[in-house]
Amino acid sequence: MDYSIKDIFLAGYVSAQAGTYFNQVIMVTELAEYDDENVIEEYASLFKKVKESGKLYVDNIKYVAQVANKHRIPLPDLPKHPEQYFKWIKAVQLGFSGERMPEEISPAYFTHASHLGDLTTSLYILDNYIYLHQKFGALDYSESIKTLLDDILKLRADVDQVNNDSVTPKNQKTIDEGWKTLFDMAGQFAEFRKEELRQEELEELGELVNQLIDKSSSYAHKIAEKL
């Protein structure tokens, strides 16, 4: 089977976006340590949701392995736990940016997609933190929320550093337009970088995060369709 630029792009996106699942596993594990009855109930609900979403992420990881195998890019065994995933994703990013990539496919496609997957993951985890922070006074995620906002705002610099020399002008326009829309929206996060957010600010931030989740996911698929 021949893999196209679209396959490389999708491998970049879904490999990074799989971080959503593994970070949620960490979150659920942390919730399990609380003995508050309401938190325990929330833990059971979130655990069920994470478990149900697991198959999709496993299928996506297998897809990345298939694309890597086609190009003889060596990868570790498929990750089953968070610590394994974080090692695996580093190997994926290194492999798809190396010399085993086909000469006719710029590594920039994979890198752009990987950054887009990172953004989607950060948004999903941010949404989880905002929800838990609002619902449970005993769970203070203020610092985690601030850190994720910083990470998202800094992502623009990483995207700007991607070498686009081998990306065709047509595809580059599609990619640039997608990033511009996302960063214009994400730029609003700067006003929420506070030590403590009021309830109405958390609600406003949560709405913005959910809008961006929809945008980042739809842009990933829109770009892939045009490759």
N, C-alpha and C positions, 0 to 999 in steps of 0.2 A: 504494500500500500504506500502511495506517495503522500507525504504530508505537505500541506501548503502553508503559506504565510498565515492563513487563518488558524491552522492547527497550532502553530508556534505561538500566535497571539493568545489563543484560548488557553494553552498550557501555562502561559505566564499569568493569566488572570486567575484561573481556578486554583493553581498551586498556591498563590498568595492568599486568595480568598478563603482557602481551607483553614487559614489561621483563625477564622471566626469560630469554627467548631472547637478547635483545640484550646482556644482562649476561654470559650464558654465552659469547657470541661474543667479548667482551672477554677473558674468562678463558682461552678457548682460544688466543687470539692471544698472551697473555702466556706461556702454557705453551710455545708454539712457540719461544720465545727461549732455552729451557734446552737444554743439550747432554747432560744426563744421560740415559743409555739408557732407564732405567725411566720417566723423566718423558716422554720422547719416545713411548714405547709408550702411556702413559696419554693423552697428547695425541691420538694417533691414535684411541683408543677414544672419548674425549669429543667429538672433532671429528665422528665418525660419528653419535653420539647427537644432537648439536646440529643437525647437518644434517638428520637424519630428522625432528626435531621442527619444523623450520622451516615446513613446509607448513601445519601447524595454526595457527601464529601468524600466518602470512600471511593465511589464511582469516579469522581473527578480526579482523585489522586491516581487511580489506576489508569485513567486516560493520559495523564502526564507521563506516567511510566511507559506507556505504549509509544508515545511520541519520542521520548528519550531513547527508547530501545531502537527505534527506527534509525536514529542518527548515531547509534552506538555511544550515547552519553551515559557513563556509569553513574548509577544512583544507589543509595543505600536501600535496604528493604523498606517496603511501604510502612509508614509510621502508624502505630496504634495508640501511642500516648503522646502527650504534649512535648516532653523532652525529646522524644524521637522525631517529632515533627519539626522542631526548631533546627535540629541538625540536618534533617532531610531537605528543608526549604533552602538552606544555605548551599547544599550540594546541587540542588536544582538550578538555582540562580547562577552558580559558578559554571555549571555544565552548559547551560543554554547561552552563556555569554562567551564561551570559549571557542577554540579552533575547530571543534567538531560540528559547529553549525554550518549548514550549506552556505557556500559563498554568495549565492543569489539571494539569501534572506538575511537582512540586516538584524543584528542583535537588538537594535532599537525597538523592533516590534515586540519582542519578548519583554524588554525592560519597561516600556510604556505600560504594557498589560500588567506586569508585576506591580508597578506602582499603583495602578488602578485597583488591583486586588487588595493591596495594602490599605488603600483609602477605604474601600468597602468594608474590610475587616474592622478597621478603627472605628468606623461609623456604627457598625452593629454593636461592638463592645461598648462604645460610648452610650448608645441608646440603652443598653442593659444597665450600665452604671447609673444613668440618670433615673431610670425607673426604680431601681432598688434604693437609691439615695432618697427619692421622694417618698417611697412607701414605708421605709423603716428608719425611724430616728436612730436606732442602735447601729445602723450601718452607715458609716461616713465615707463616702467615695469622692469627697471634694478634691483631694489631691490627684486621684486617678482621673477624674474628669478634666482637671486642668492639664495634666500630662498629655492626655490624648488630644486635647485641643491644640497644644503646642506641637505635637507630632504632625497633626494634619496641616497646620499652618506652615510648618517647615518643609512639607512635602513638595511645595512648589519649586524650591531650590533644587531638589533632587531631579524633578522632571526637567527643569531647564538645563541640567547638565547632560541629559541624554544626547548622544551623538545621533543626529538624524540624517547624516550625509547620504545614507543608502535607502532612506525611506522615500518612496515616490511622491512627487508633489501632490497628487490627488489624495493619497492616503494621509499625507502629512496634514493637509487641510482638515480632513475629517477628525484626526487625532487632536489637532490644535483647538478646533472649535469645541470639542468635547471638554478638554481641560479648561478652556477659558470659562465656560459656563459653570463648571464645578468649582473653580477657584474664586470666581466672582461671588458665588454663594458662600463658600467656605470662609471667605474673607470676613464675613459677619461674625465669625467665631471670636475674633479678637476682643470684642466688647464683653464677652462672657468669661474672659480669663481673670477671674477674681478668686480671692481666698475663700469667699463664701457667697453663694448665689441665693437670692430670695426665691420663694416658691414660684412666683410668676415668671421669674427669669429662667428657672429650670423648665417650666412648661414651654416657654418660647423657644428655648434651646432645643428641647425635645422635638418640637414641631419642625424646626429647621433641619435637625439631624435626619428625621424620617424623610423629608423632602430630598435630602442629599443621597440617602440610601437608594431611593427610587431612581434618581438621576444617574448615579454612578453605575448601577446595575444595567440600566437601559442603555447607557452610552457604551458600555463594554460590548453588549450584544449588537448595538448599531454599528460600531466600528468593525466588529468581526464580520458582520454581514457584507460590508463593503470591501473587504480584503480579497 
